[in-house]
């Protein structure tokens, strides 16, 4: 009497290379686009305008100092 093992592990199958390639393309293309957009949008942060002086750059930069001007009072 011969017995069979129904619980034996199935033979591993190989993934077709086309399916694997398409899967990687689906992941890499959006990731590359996102990285390129991030680099393009962050370049102005690391470059200065040609001919800009530090005084001109300082005058257009937002100030972190508190506004110490006297508050305007409403007439009574």
Long-range contacts (C-beta under 8 A, 24 or more apart in sequence): none
